[in-house]
């Protein structure tokens, strides 16, 4: 899983072709930390798929997060050709819903 920063978010996510999964997390976010092993396992499982897996620490990129509409955590988002097309926010971020989201896009 590629960790992007405020400096690499644009080239790695917004300028990427195809689908990109982004795990937005923050320092001190307990649900984010709890979900991280599951998300990383999915990234490993589908490493050979067309879906690119990224994560970004919003604590270090608050302005960018706000610009992307990230107002609460955790957020798991799918981008296609630089535009966000689907997202799971806060309570919707469960292991099952994240797995379903990833599996929906890995074969597109």
mmCIF file of the C-alpha atoms, coordinates in Angstrom:
data_MODEL
# 
_entry.id   MODEL 
# 
loop_
_atom_site.group_PDB 
_atom_site.id 
_atom_site.type_symbol 
_atom_site.label_atom_id 
_atom_site.label_alt_id 
_atom_site.label_comp_id 
_atom_site.label_asym_id 
_atom_site.label_entity_id 
_atom_site.label_seq_id 
_atom_site.pdbx_PDB_ins_code 
_atom_site.Cartn_x 
_atom_site.Cartn_y 
_atom_site.Cartn_z 
_atom_site.occupancy 
_atom_site.B_iso_or_equiv 
_atom_site.pdbx_formal_charge 
_atom_site.auth_seq_id 
_atom_site.auth_comp_id 
_atom_site.auth_asym_id 
_atom_site.auth_atom_id 
_atom_site.pdbx_PDB_model_num 
ATOM 1   C CA . UNK A 1 1   ? 0.000   0.000  0.000   1.00 0.00 ? 1   UNK A CA 1 
ATOM 2   C CA . UNK A 1 2   ? 1.416   3.333  -1.086  1.00 0.00 ? 2   UNK A CA 1 
ATOM 3   C CA . UNK A 1 3   ? 1.328   6.075  1.547   1.00 0.00 ? 3   UNK A CA 1 
ATOM 4   C CA . UNK A 1 4   ? 0.719   9.393  -0.189  1.00 0.00 ? 4   UNK A CA 1 
ATOM 5   C CA . UNK A 1 5   ? 1.401   12.850 1.227   1.00 0.00 ? 5   UNK A CA 1 
ATOM 6   C CA . UNK A 1 6   ? 0.138   16.317 0.400   1.00 0.00 ? 6   UNK A CA 1 
ATOM 7   C CA . UNK A 1 7   ? 2.979   16.462 -2.136  1.00 0.00 ? 7   UNK A CA 1 
ATOM 8   C CA . UNK A 1 8   ? 2.309   13.098 -3.814  1.00 0.00 ? 8   UNK A CA 1 
ATOM 9   C CA . UNK A 1 9   ? -1.518  12.938 -3.592  1.00 0.00 ? 9   UNK A CA 1 
ATOM 10  C CA . UNK A 1 10  ? -2.086  14.769 -6.869  1.00 0.00 ? 10  UNK A CA 1 
ATOM 11  C CA . UNK A 1 11  ? 0.248   12.698 -9.085  1.00 0.00 ? 11  UNK A CA 1 
ATOM 12  C CA . UNK A 1 12  ? -0.584  9.362  -7.403  1.00 0.00 ? 12  UNK A CA 1 
ATOM 13  C CA . UNK A 1 13  ? -4.375  9.777  -7.053  1.00 0.00 ? 13  UNK A CA 1 
ATOM 14  C CA . UNK A 1 14  ? -5.757  12.769 -8.945  1.00 0.00 ? 14  UNK A CA 1 
ATOM 15  C CA . UNK A 1 15  ? -3.632  12.220 -12.051 1.00 0.00 ? 15  UNK A CA 1 
ATOM 16  C CA . UNK A 1 16  ? -3.815  8.423  -11.980 1.00 0.00 ? 16  UNK A CA 1 
ATOM 17  C CA . UNK A 1 17  ? -5.631  6.558  -14.709 1.00 0.00 ? 17  UNK A CA 1 
ATOM 18  C CA . UNK A 1 18  ? -8.216  4.014  -13.635 1.00 0.00 ? 18  UNK A CA 1 
ATOM 19  C CA . UNK A 1 19  ? -9.372  3.240  -10.118 1.00 0.00 ? 19  UNK A CA 1 
ATOM 20  C CA . UNK A 1 20  ? -7.558  4.213  -6.918  1.00 0.00 ? 20  UNK A CA 1 
ATOM 21  C CA . UNK A 1 21  ? -8.586  3.207  -3.386  1.00 0.00 ? 21  UNK A CA 1 
ATOM 22  C CA . UNK A 1 22  ? -7.599  5.748  -0.708  1.00 0.00 ? 22  UNK A CA 1 
ATOM 23  C CA . UNK A 1 23  ? -7.687  5.073  3.027   1.00 0.00 ? 23  UNK A CA 1 
ATOM 24  C CA . UNK A 1 24  ? -7.853  8.480  4.743   1.00 0.00 ? 24  UNK A CA 1 
ATOM 25  C CA . UNK A 1 25  ? -6.715  8.098  8.348   1.00 0.00 ? 25  UNK A CA 1 
ATOM 26  C CA . UNK A 1 26  ? -5.457  10.314 11.132  1.00 0.00 ? 26  UNK A CA 1 
ATOM 27  C CA . UNK A 1 27  ? -3.216  10.227 14.168  1.00 0.00 ? 27  UNK A CA 1 
ATOM 28  C CA . UNK A 1 28  ? -5.253  9.289  17.221  1.00 0.00 ? 28  UNK A CA 1 
ATOM 29  C CA . UNK A 1 29  ? -8.174  7.909  15.176  1.00 0.00 ? 29  UNK A CA 1 
ATOM 30  C CA . UNK A 1 30  ? -8.969  4.655  17.003  1.00 0.00 ? 30  UNK A CA 1 
ATOM 31  C CA . UNK A 1 31  ? -11.325 3.260  14.313  1.00 0.00 ? 31  UNK A CA 1 
ATOM 32  C CA . UNK A 1 32  ? -8.702  4.068  11.660  1.00 0.00 ? 32  UNK A CA 1 
ATOM 33  C CA . UNK A 1 33  ? -6.048  2.128  13.559  1.00 0.00 ? 33  UNK A CA 1 
ATOM 34  C CA . UNK A 1 34  ? -8.434  -0.799 14.106  1.00 0.00 ? 34  UNK A CA 1 
ATOM 35  C CA . UNK A 1 35  ? -9.268  -1.024 10.383  1.00 0.00 ? 35  UNK A CA 1 
ATOM 36  C CA . UNK A 1 36  ? -5.715  -0.574 9.111   1.00 0.00 ? 36  UNK A CA 1 
ATOM 37  C CA . UNK A 1 37  ? -4.629  -4.268 9.297   1.00 0.00 ? 37  UNK A CA 1 
ATOM 38  C CA . UNK A 1 38  ? -7.763  -5.297 7.375   1.00 0.00 ? 38  UNK A CA 1 
ATOM 39  C CA . UNK A 1 39  ? -7.222  -2.622 4.711   1.00 0.00 ? 39  UNK A CA 1 
ATOM 40  C CA . UNK A 1 40  ? -3.545  -3.567 4.320   1.00 0.00 ? 40  UNK A CA 1 
ATOM 41  C CA . UNK A 1 41  ? -4.542  -7.245 4.009   1.00 0.00 ? 41  UNK A CA 1 
ATOM 42  C CA . UNK A 1 42  ? -6.948  -6.333 1.198   1.00 0.00 ? 42  UNK A CA 1 
ATOM 43  C CA . UNK A 1 43  ? -4.200  -4.319 -0.506  1.00 0.00 ? 43  UNK A CA 1 
ATOM 44  C CA . UNK A 1 44  ? -1.888  -7.348 -0.303  1.00 0.00 ? 44  UNK A CA 1 
ATOM 45  C CA . UNK A 1 45  ? -4.608  -9.750 -1.487  1.00 0.00 ? 45  UNK A CA 1 
ATOM 46  C CA . UNK A 1 46  ? -5.452  -7.626 -4.524  1.00 0.00 ? 46  UNK A CA 1 
ATOM 47  C CA . UNK A 1 47  ? -1.947  -6.317 -5.245  1.00 0.00 ? 47  UNK A CA 1 
ATOM 48  C CA . UNK A 1 48  ? -2.081  -7.750 -8.766  1.00 0.00 ? 48  UNK A CA 1 
ATOM 49  C CA . UNK A 1 49  ? -5.461  -6.194 -9.567  1.00 0.00 ? 49  UNK A CA 1 
ATOM 50  C CA . UNK A 1 50  ? -6.037  -3.006 -11.541 1.00 0.00 ? 50  UNK A CA 1 
ATOM 51  C CA . UNK A 1 51  ? -7.089  -1.221 -8.333  1.00 0.00 ? 51  UNK A CA 1 
ATOM 52  C CA . UNK A 1 52  ? -4.291  0.934  -6.902  1.00 0.00 ? 52  UNK A CA 1 
ATOM 53  C CA . UNK A 1 53  ? -4.187  1.098  -3.093  1.00 0.00 ? 53  UNK A CA 1 
ATOM 54  C CA . UNK A 1 54  ? -3.102  4.267  -1.277  1.00 0.00 ? 54  UNK A CA 1 
ATOM 55  C CA . UNK A 1 55  ? -3.422  5.693  2.212   1.00 0.00 ? 55  UNK A CA 1 
ATOM 56  C CA . UNK A 1 56  ? -3.013  9.233  3.493   1.00 0.00 ? 56  UNK A CA 1 
ATOM 57  C CA . UNK A 1 57  ? -2.527  10.602 6.984   1.00 0.00 ? 57  UNK A CA 1 
ATOM 58  C CA . UNK A 1 58  ? -4.875  13.589 7.107   1.00 0.00 ? 58  UNK A CA 1 
ATOM 59  C CA . UNK A 1 59  ? -3.186  14.875 10.273  1.00 0.00 ? 59  UNK A CA 1 
ATOM 60  C CA . UNK A 1 60  ? -0.243  15.846 8.059   1.00 0.00 ? 60  UNK A CA 1 
ATOM 61  C CA . UNK A 1 61  ? -2.408  17.154 5.191   1.00 0.00 ? 61  UNK A CA 1 
ATOM 62  C CA . UNK A 1 62  ? -5.457  18.857 6.699   1.00 0.00 ? 62  UNK A CA 1 
ATOM 63  C CA . UNK A 1 63  ? -6.028  21.390 3.922   1.00 0.00 ? 63  UNK A CA 1 
ATOM 64  C CA . UNK A 1 64  ? -5.840  18.722 1.252   1.00 0.00 ? 64  UNK A CA 1 
ATOM 65  C CA . UNK A 1 65  ? -8.248  16.510 3.211   1.00 0.00 ? 65  UNK A CA 1 
ATOM 66  C CA . UNK A 1 66  ? -10.763 19.351 3.545   1.00 0.00 ? 66  UNK A CA 1 
ATOM 67  C CA . UNK A 1 67  ? -10.402 20.128 -0.167  1.00 0.00 ? 67  UNK A CA 1 
ATOM 68  C CA . UNK A 1 68  ? -11.265 16.470 -0.857  1.00 0.00 ? 68  UNK A CA 1 
ATOM 69  C CA . UNK A 1 69  ? -14.359 16.733 1.361   1.00 0.00 ? 69  UNK A CA 1 
ATOM 70  C CA . UNK A 1 70  ? -12.898 14.653 4.194   1.00 0.00 ? 70  UNK A CA 1 
ATOM 71  C CA . UNK A 1 71  ? -14.579 16.065 7.299   1.00 0.00 ? 71  UNK A CA 1 
ATOM 72  C CA . UNK A 1 72  ? -14.546 13.012 9.573   1.00 0.00 ? 72  UNK A CA 1 
ATOM 73  C CA . UNK A 1 73  ? -12.567 9.794  9.858   1.00 0.00 ? 73  UNK A CA 1 
ATOM 74  C CA . UNK A 1 74  ? -12.178 7.108  8.816   1.00 0.00 ? 74  UNK A CA 1 
ATOM 75  C CA . UNK A 1 75  ? -12.932 7.522  5.121   1.00 0.00 ? 75  UNK A CA 1 
ATOM 76  C CA . UNK A 1 76  ? -12.339 4.886  2.443   1.00 0.00 ? 76  UNK A CA 1 
ATOM 77  C CA . UNK A 1 77  ? -12.716 6.402  -1.022  1.00 0.00 ? 77  UNK A CA 1 
ATOM 78  C CA . UNK A 1 78  ? -12.582 5.208  -4.594  1.00 0.00 ? 78  UNK A CA 1 
ATOM 79  C CA . UNK A 1 79  ? -11.283 7.585  -7.252  1.00 0.00 ? 79  UNK A CA 1 
ATOM 80  C CA . UNK A 1 80  ? -11.594 7.024  -10.997 1.00 0.00 ? 80  UNK A CA 1 
ATOM 81  C CA . UNK A 1 81  ? -9.406  9.079  -13.309 1.00 0.00 ? 81  UNK A CA 1 
ATOM 82  C CA . UNK A 1 82  ? -8.903  11.660 -10.542 1.00 0.00 ? 82  UNK A CA 1 
ATOM 83  C CA . UNK A 1 83  ? -12.509 12.058 -9.379  1.00 0.00 ? 83  UNK A CA 1 
ATOM 84  C CA . UNK A 1 84  ? -13.998 10.534 -6.247  1.00 0.00 ? 84  UNK A CA 1 
ATOM 85  C CA . UNK A 1 85  ? -16.775 8.144  -7.311  1.00 0.00 ? 85  UNK A CA 1 
ATOM 86  C CA . UNK A 1 86  ? -17.661 6.414  -4.043  1.00 0.00 ? 86  UNK A CA 1 
ATOM 87  C CA . UNK A 1 87  ? -16.776 6.648  -0.363  1.00 0.00 ? 87  UNK A CA 1 
ATOM 88  C CA . UNK A 1 88  ? -17.459 5.011  2.978   1.00 0.00 ? 88  UNK A CA 1 
ATOM 89  C CA . UNK A 1 89  ? -17.496 7.477  5.874   1.00 0.00 ? 89  UNK A CA 1 
ATOM 90  C CA . UNK A 1 90  ? -17.186 7.016  9.641   1.00 0.00 ? 90  UNK A CA 1 
ATOM 91  C CA . UNK A 1 91  ? -19.683 4.370  10.870  1.00 0.00 ? 91  UNK A CA 1 
ATOM 92  C CA . UNK A 1 92  ? -20.051 2.959  7.341   1.00 0.00 ? 92  UNK A CA 1 
ATOM 93  C CA . UNK A 1 93  ? -16.393 1.880  7.447   1.00 0.00 ? 93  UNK A CA 1 
ATOM 94  C CA . UNK A 1 94  ? -16.731 -1.709 8.630   1.00 0.00 ? 94  UNK A CA 1 
ATOM 95  C CA . UNK A 1 95  ? -14.549 -4.617 7.567   1.00 0.00 ? 95  UNK A CA 1 
ATOM 96  C CA . UNK A 1 96  ? -17.445 -6.079 5.566   1.00 0.00 ? 96  UNK A CA 1 
ATOM 97  C CA . UNK A 1 97  ? -18.343 -2.810 3.812   1.00 0.00 ? 97  UNK A CA 1 
ATOM 98  C CA . UNK A 1 98  ? -14.693 -2.076 2.973   1.00 0.00 ? 98  UNK A CA 1 
ATOM 99  C CA . UNK A 1 99  ? -14.249 -5.585 1.564   1.00 0.00 ? 99  UNK A CA 1 
ATOM 100 C CA . UNK A 1 100 ? -17.411 -5.169 -0.533  1.00 0.00 ? 100 UNK A CA 1 
ATOM 101 C CA . UNK A 1 101 ? -16.215 -1.774 -1.806  1.00 0.00 ? 101 UNK A CA 1 
ATOM 102 C CA . UNK A 1 102 ? -12.815 -3.144 -2.815  1.00 0.00 ? 102 UNK A CA 1 
ATOM 103 C CA . UNK A 1 103 ? -14.287 -6.249 -4.444  1.00 0.00 ? 103 UNK A CA 1 
ATOM 104 C CA . UNK A 1 104 ? -16.677 -4.077 -6.446  1.00 0.00 ? 104 UNK A CA 1 
ATOM 105 C CA . UNK A 1 105 ? -13.751 -2.250 -8.095  1.00 0.00 ? 105 UNK A CA 1 
ATOM 106 C CA . UNK A 1 106 ? -10.851 -4.745 -8.290  1.00 0.00 ? 106 UNK A CA 1 
ATOM 107 C CA . UNK A 1 107 ? -12.149 -6.296 -11.492 1.00 0.00 ? 107 UNK A CA 1 
ATOM 108 C CA . UNK A 1 108 ? -13.306 -3.144 -13.263 1.00 0.00 ? 108 UNK A CA 1 
# 
